Amino acid sequence: MTEDEAVLQNVGPRLRGFRKALGVTLTDLAEGAGLTSRLERGHIRPTLEQLLPLARAYAVPGRSNQSS
């Protein structure tokens, strides 16, 4: 397994951990970010379009890679 595959395989469990740490139900998150349990269980790989609303829901700060 490549490093990228390992990271992708762990996305669902990490998302579940973030959600539970925030005390948010899957239903509440689905309403706010369009998340399904299939993503958390690793049945589907998230797209950028799925990850961006999740990052907002979890208040993950964005990073700029632009140099000044």
LINSULBEL-V325394 format. One record per helix or strand of 3 or more residues. SS is the DSSP state (h for helix, s for strand). FROM is the first residue (numbers start at 0). LEN is the number of residues. If there is no record, write none. Layout:
BEGIN
SS:FROM:LEN, SS:FROM:LEN
END
This chain:
BEGIN
h:2:7, h:10:12, h:25:8, h:36:4, h:47:10
END
